[in-house]
Amino acid sequence: MSQVLGKPQPQDEDDAEEEEEEDELVGLADYGDGPDSSDADPDSGTEEGVLDFSDPFSTEVKPRILLMGLRRSGKSSIQKVVFHKMSPNETLFLESTNKICREDVSNSSFVNFQIWDFPGQIDFFDPTFDYEMIFRGTGALIFVIDSQNSGIEKAFLFDVVSKIYIATDSTPVDMQTYELCCDMIDVVIDISCIYGLKEDGAGTPYDKESTAIIKLNNTTVLYLKEVTKFLALVCFVREESFERKGLIDYNFHCFRKAIHEVFEVRMKVVKSRKVQNRLQKKKRATPNGTPRVLL
Ligand SMILES: Nc1nc2c(ncn2[C@@H]2O[C@H](COP(=O)(O)OP(=O)(O)OP(=O)(O)O)[C@@H](O)[C@H]2O)c(=O)[nH]1
C-alpha cells in the first residue's frame, strides 16, 4: 500500500507493523490509496525482484494475478483498461513493457491483490525462475437469490470500482447485459459522487438507501442496490414482480446481511493472522542472534 503523505511515520518495526495492520483492516472497509505500481527487477535480488510467492513471514498475503503472454498480446492493455479506466483506444499508444511490473490493487474492499506483468520477451520457462503457478477459482459468492419467486431474471454482485462482477446467478451472462449494468454503475456512482452518497440526484431515483431504478422497457426494470460501500447488487427484474417489490427487498436484505457476515469473518481472520505473524517474529531472534525464547 502506498505511503500516505502527511501521516506521521512509525517509530520502530512494531509500530510500522501495527500501522500496516490498521491500514489493511481499514482497507477492508474503506478505499485505499488506489493502485500502487512498482517495477520489479528480476536480477536485483531485492524483495521486489525475487519471485518468491511464498514468504512464510509475510504479513500481507495477497492473491496474485500473473499476466503472461506473447509480446504485444495485450497484457498491459487489460491492466490499464480494467484498473485505470483507460479507454481501449488509448492502449494503442502503450509502450512495450521491458521489465516485470508489480501492481498492488487495493482500492476496494473486495478486490485486493497484486498484478505481476511479465513482459513478452521474458522467457518464463528459463529454469532460473523459481515460480509456482496456482489457478484458483474466485469462489462464487451469490448465496441463494430466490430468483424464481422474486421475479429476478438476472443478478450480478459488482465491485463498483473495477466493475468486475464478483458473482452472478447460474443463468448465462451476455455482454450486453453486463455492459448495461456497468453503465448504470457509472451513472449512479457519478451521481453519488456529485451529490454525496446518500443524497438524491436531480430527477434520479437514487434514494437514501442507495438504490437506483431504471425502467428498461415494458417488461424489465434494472434495479441497483448498494450492498457495502464497494459492492452493489444489480438485478434485472420483471416489471410485474417489481410492483411487489417487498419480496425482492426482503431477499436483498438477507443477501446483504450474509455479505456483511462474510466481511466480519474475513476481518477476524486477517487480525488473527497478524497476531500470529507478530508472535512468530518475536520468537525468531533478538538483534544479536540470541533466541528470544530459551528452550
Ligand atoms: N485489436 C486489438 N488490439 C489490442 C487488444 N489489446 C491490446 N491491443 C493492442 O495491442 C498492442 C499491444 O498491447 P500491450 O497491452 O502493450 O501488450 P503487452 O502484452 O503488454 O506487450 P508487451 O509489454 O510487449 O509484453 C497495443 O497497441 C494495444 O492497443 C485487443 O483486444 N484487440
The ligand as an SDF file (V2000), in Angstrom:
LIG
                    3D

 32 34  0  0  0  0  0  0  0  0999 V2000
   -7.0530   -5.2700  -31.9300 N   0  0  0  0  0  0  0  0  0  0  0  0
   -6.7360   -5.3670  -30.6290 C   0  0  0  0  0  0  0  0  0  0  0  0
   -5.6130   -4.7600  -30.2220 N   0  0  0  0  0  0  0  0  0  0  0  0
   -5.2970   -4.8650  -28.9290 C   0  0  0  0  0  0  0  0  0  0  0  0
   -6.0770   -5.5730  -27.9940 C   0  0  0  0  0  0  0  0  0  0  0  0
   -5.4870   -5.4980  -26.7870 N   0  0  0  0  0  0  0  0  0  0  0  0
   -4.3890   -4.7640  -26.9640 C   0  0  0  0  0  0  0  0  0  0  0  0
   -4.2550   -4.3840  -28.2570 N   0  0  0  0  0  0  0  0  0  0  0  0
   -3.1890   -3.5590  -28.8360 C   0  0  0  0  0  0  0  0  0  0  0  0
   -2.0140   -4.3480  -28.8570 O   0  0  0  0  0  0  0  0  0  0  0  0
   -0.8660   -3.5390  -28.6290 C   0  0  0  0  0  0  0  0  0  0  0  0
   -0.0130   -4.1470  -27.5060 C   0  0  0  0  0  0  0  0  0  0  0  0
   -0.7050   -4.1110  -26.3030 O   0  0  0  0  0  0  0  0  0  0  0  0
    0.0230   -4.1840  -24.8940 P   0  0  0  0  0  0  0  0  0  0  0  0
   -1.0470   -4.1280  -23.8740 O   0  0  0  0  0  0  0  0  0  0  0  0
    1.1060   -3.1890  -24.7850 O   0  0  0  0  0  0  0  0  0  0  0  0
    0.6540   -5.6450  -24.9720 O   0  0  0  0  0  0  0  0  0  0  0  0
    1.6050   -6.3840  -23.9200 P   0  0  0  0  0  0  0  0  0  0  0  0
    1.2270   -7.8200  -23.9400 O   0  0  0  0  0  0  0  0  0  0  0  0
    1.5790   -5.7000  -22.5990 O   0  0  0  0  0  0  0  0  0  0  0  0
    3.0060   -6.1880  -24.6170 O   0  0  0  0  0  0  0  0  0  0  0  0
    4.4970   -6.3870  -24.0160 P   0  0  0  0  0  0  0  0  0  0  0  0
    4.6680   -5.3540  -22.9420 O   0  0  0  0  0  0  0  0  0  0  0  0
    5.3990   -6.1430  -25.1720 O   0  0  0  0  0  0  0  0  0  0  0  0
    4.5960   -7.7870  -23.4940 O   0  0  0  0  0  0  0  0  0  0  0  0
   -1.3820   -2.1430  -28.2790 C   0  0  0  0  0  0  0  0  0  0  0  0
   -1.2270   -1.3330  -29.4150 O   0  0  0  0  0  0  0  0  0  0  0  0
   -2.8500   -2.3490  -27.9870 C   0  0  0  0  0  0  0  0  0  0  0  0
   -3.6250   -1.2240  -28.3350 O   0  0  0  0  0  0  0  0  0  0  0  0
   -7.2780   -6.1940  -28.4640 C   0  0  0  0  0  0  0  0  0  0  0  0
   -8.0240   -6.8320  -27.7250 O   0  0  0  0  0  0  0  0  0  0  0  0
   -7.5430   -6.0650  -29.7910 N   0  0  0  0  0  0  0  0  0  0  0  0
  1  2  1  0
  2  3  2  0
  2 32  1  0
  3  4  1  0
  4  5  2  0
  4  8  1  0
  5  6  1  0
  5 30  1  0
  6  7  2  0
  7  8  1  0
  8  9  1  0
  9 10  1  0
  9 28  1  0
 10 11  1  0
 11 12  1  0
 11 26  1  0
 12 13  1  0
 13 14  1  0
 14 15  2  0
 14 16  1  0
 14 17  1  0
 17 18  1  0
 18 19  2  0
 18 20  1  0
 18 21  1  0
 21 22  1  0
 22 23  2  0
 22 24  1  0
 22 25  1  0
 26 27  1  0
 26 28  1  0
 28 29  1  0
 30 31  2  0
 30 32  1  0
M  END
$$$$
